[in-house]
Amino acid sequence: MSIRINLVEDEKSLNNVLTSYLQREGWEVKSFYNGSDAFKEIDDRPDLWILDIMLPGVDGFELLREIRSRNPTMPVIFISARDKDIDRVIGLEMGSDDYMPKPFLPRELVIRVKKILERVQTAGEPVSIPPYTIDESKRKVTVDAASGTRVEIELTSMEFDLLMLFVKGRGKPFSRDQILDKIWGYDHYGSDRAVDDLVRRLRRKMPDFKIETIYGFGYKGVDI
């Protein structure tokens, strides 16, 4: 089955170029030139969304919010001409998997899409780290509830990738640069503050999964 990508970019020339590059990889691309048209297809379930932030009608932040409310694990990449830390932080806090400030090379976007899709499609056997059960094949985490039932924890794609890095690392310390390379990819040129943002979100959602801060270096997950 072909990979399907929804691209929302109001600059038509850039939209056309990005669509062309993505289609060269054999992927199906559905293009939108404004947020309002994309919003009408919000219940669509592609393999990945690419969203501009500044859009006519409905902006990228609102689209991301609606996408996340319907599918918390849907991979989403933000692109924006506004190269501001606040936009990056807001996007990551809301659950975007990556953030690319314009201008960027179309090939760089293709590489980042590939890395995200590879992580989503790679799976292993479920792992139990009480009170959590981590199912990599379904990219799903559940926790024991007081009622005796199991409750699913909604993690974004990148939050799940970070969790699996710590789980598979089995107590190995990772520098911030190493986490950037493994989660965002070697071609990522963003600030390592993105790592701190991601760790903070994972800690908030999984407080009983111990992540140790190694000051001046990075982080270490629980030794299982």
C-alpha positions as CSV (number, residue, x, y, z in Angstrom):
1,M,0.0,0.0,0.0
2,S,1.3,3.4,-0.9
3,I,2.3,6.0,1.7
4,R,-0.2,8.9,1.8
5,I,0.8,12.4,2.8
6,N,-1.3,15.4,3.3
7,L,0.5,18.7,2.6
8,V,-0.9,22.1,3.6
9,E,1.0,25.0,2.2
10,D,-0.5,28.2,0.9
11,E,2.4,29.3,-1.3
12,K,1.5,27.5,-4.5
13,S,5.0,27.4,-6.0
14,L,6.5,25.9,-2.9
15,N,3.5,23.5,-2.6
16,N,4.0,22.3,-6.1
17,V,7.8,21.8,-5.6
18,L,7.3,19.9,-2.4
19,T,4.6,17.8,-3.9
20,S,6.8,16.9,-6.8
21,Y,9.7,15.8,-4.5
22,L,7.4,13.7,-2.3
23,Q,5.8,12.1,-5.3
24,R,9.2,11.1,-6.7
25,E,9.5,8.8,-3.7
26,G,6.4,6.9,-4.8
27,W,4.2,8.6,-2.2
28,E,0.6,9.8,-2.7
29,V,0.3,13.5,-1.9
30,K,-2.9,15.4,-1.3
31,S,-2.2,19.1,-1.5
32,F,-4.1,21.9,0.2
33,Y,-3.5,25.7,-0.3
34,N,-5.4,26.9,2.7
35,G,-6.3,25.7,6.2
36,S,-10.1,25.7,5.6
37,D,-9.9,23.1,2.8
38,A,-7.5,21.0,4.9
39,F,-9.9,21.2,7.8
40,K,-12.7,19.7,5.7
41,E,-10.4,16.6,5.4
42,I,-9.4,16.5,9.0
43,D,-10.9,13.1,9.6
44,D,-8.7,11.7,6.7
45,R,-6.0,9.2,7.9
46,P,-2.9,9.7,5.9
47,D,0.4,8.3,7.0
48,L,1.7,11.8,7.8
49,W,0.6,15.5,7.7
50,I,2.9,18.4,6.7
51,L,1.5,21.8,7.9
52,D,2.5,25.4,7.3
53,I,1.7,27.5,10.4
54,M,0.6,30.7,8.7
55,L,-2.4,29.7,6.5
56,P,-5.5,31.5,5.2
57,G,-8.6,30.5,7.1
58,V,-7.6,27.9,9.7
59,D,-3.9,28.2,10.8
60,G,-1.5,25.3,11.3
61,F,-1.8,25.3,15.1
62,E,-5.6,24.8,14.9
63,L,-5.2,22.0,12.3
64,L,-2.6,20.3,14.6
65,R,-5.0,20.6,17.5
66,E,-7.8,19.0,15.6
67,I,-5.5,16.2,14.1
68,R,-4.3,15.4,17.6
69,S,-7.8,15.2,19.0
70,R,-8.7,12.6,16.5
71,N,-5.4,10.7,16.2
72,P,-2.8,11.4,19.0
73,T,-0.1,9.3,17.2
74,M,-0.4,10.8,13.7
75,P,3.0,12.0,12.6
76,V,3.0,15.8,11.9
77,I,5.8,18.1,10.5
78,F,5.5,21.8,10.9
79,I,7.0,24.2,8.3
80,S,7.0,27.9,8.7
81,A,8.6,31.1,7.4
82,R,8.5,32.4,11.0
83,D,11.8,31.2,12.3
84,K,10.9,32.0,15.9
85,D,11.7,29.9,19.0
86,I,8.2,30.5,20.3
87,D,6.6,28.9,17.2
88,R,8.9,25.9,17.5
89,V,8.2,25.5,21.2
90,I,4.4,25.9,20.7
91,G,4.4,23.4,17.9
92,L,6.4,20.8,19.9
93,E,4.3,21.4,23.0
94,M,1.2,20.7,20.9
95,G,2.6,17.5,19.6
96,S,4.3,18.1,16.3
97,D,7.0,15.6,15.4
98,D,9.4,18.1,13.7
99,Y,9.7,21.8,12.9
100,M,11.4,23.1,9.7
101,P,11.9,26.9,9.3
102,K,11.9,28.2,5.8
103,P,13.8,28.3,3.6
104,F,14.8,24.7,3.5
105,L,15.9,22.3,0.7
106,P,13.0,20.1,-0.5
107,R,15.3,17.1,-0.2
108,E,15.8,17.8,3.5
109,L,12.0,17.5,4.0
110,V,12.0,14.2,2.1
111,I,14.8,12.9,4.4
112,R,12.9,13.9,7.5
113,V,9.7,12.3,6.3
114,K,11.5,9.1,5.6
115,K,13.0,9.0,9.1
116,I,9.7,9.5,10.7
117,L,8.0,6.9,8.6
118,E,10.8,4.4,9.3
119,R,10.4,4.8,13.0
120,V,6.6,4.4,12.8
121,Q,6.9,1.2,10.7
122,T,9.6,-0.5,12.9
123,A,8.3,-2.6,15.7
124,G,9.2,-5.2,18.4
125,E,7.5,-7.3,21.1
126,P,5.6,-5.6,23.9
127,V,7.7,-4.5,26.9
128,S,6.4,-4.4,30.5
129,I,7.9,-1.7,32.8
130,P,5.4,-1.5,35.7
131,P,3.0,0.2,35.7
132,Y,3.4,0.5,32.0
133,T,3.1,-1.9,29.0
134,I,4.7,-0.6,25.8
135,D,3.6,-2.2,22.6
136,E,6.0,-1.1,19.9
137,S,4.1,-2.9,17.0
138,K,1.0,-0.9,17.8
139,R,2.9,2.2,19.1
140,K,0.7,2.1,22.1
141,V,1.4,2.6,25.9
142,T,-1.0,1.5,28.6
143,V,-0.9,2.0,32.4
144,D,-2.5,0.1,35.2
145,A,-5.4,2.1,36.6
146,A,-6.7,2.1,40.2
147,S,-9.9,0.3,39.0
148,G,-7.8,-2.7,37.8
149,T,-8.3,-1.8,34.1
150,R,-5.6,-0.6,31.7
151,V,-5.7,2.9,30.3
152,E,-4.0,4.0,27.2
153,I,-1.6,6.9,27.4
154,E,-1.7,9.2,24.3
155,L,1.8,9.8,23.1
156,T,2.8,11.7,19.9
157,S,5.0,9.8,17.4
158,M,8.1,11.6,18.6
159,E,7.3,11.1,22.3
160,F,7.0,7.4,21.6
161,D,10.3,7.3,19.7
162,L,12.1,8.9,22.6
163,L,10.5,6.4,25.0
164,M,11.7,3.5,22.9
165,L,15.2,5.0,22.7
166,F,15.4,5.0,26.5
167,V,13.8,1.5,26.7
168,K,16.1,-0.1,24.2
169,G,19.1,1.8,25.7
170,R,18.6,0.0,29.0
171,G,20.1,2.6,31.2
172,K,22.5,4.0,28.7
173,P,23.1,7.8,28.9
174,F,22.4,9.8,25.8
175,S,23.7,13.3,25.1
176,R,21.3,15.9,23.8
177,D,23.1,15.8,20.4
178,Q,22.8,12.0,20.3
179,I,19.0,12.3,21.0
180,L,18.7,14.9,18.3
181,D,20.5,12.6,15.8
182,K,18.5,9.5,16.8
183,I,15.0,11.1,17.0
184,W,15.2,14.0,14.6
185,G,17.9,12.7,12.3
186,Y,21.5,13.6,11.5
187,D,20.3,16.3,9.1
188,H,18.5,18.2,11.9
189,Y,20.0,21.7,12.5
190,G,17.7,22.8,15.3
191,S,18.5,23.7,18.9
192,D,19.0,21.0,21.5
193,R,16.3,22.8,23.5
194,A,13.9,20.7,21.4
195,V,15.2,17.7,23.3
196,D,14.4,19.3,26.7
197,D,10.9,20.1,25.5
198,L,10.3,16.5,24.4
199,V,11.7,15.0,27.6
200,R,9.5,17.3,29.7
201,R,6.4,16.2,27.7
202,L,7.2,12.5,28.2
203,R,7.8,13.0,31.9
204,R,4.5,14.7,32.3
205,K,2.6,11.9,30.5
206,M,4.6,9.0,32.1
207,P,5.6,10.2,35.6
208,D,6.5,6.7,36.8
209,F,8.9,6.1,33.9
210,K,12.1,7.4,35.4
211,I,14.2,9.6,33.2
212,E,17.4,10.9,34.9
213,T,18.9,14.2,33.9
214,I,22.6,14.2,33.5
215,Y,23.5,17.9,33.9
216,G,25.6,19.4,31.2
217,F,25.2,16.2,29.1
218,G,21.8,14.8,28.5
219,Y,19.4,12.1,29.8
220,K,19.3,8.4,30.9
221,G,16.2,6.3,31.0
222,V,15.3,3.6,33.5
223,D,17.6,0.5,33.6
224,I,15.3,-2.4,32.8
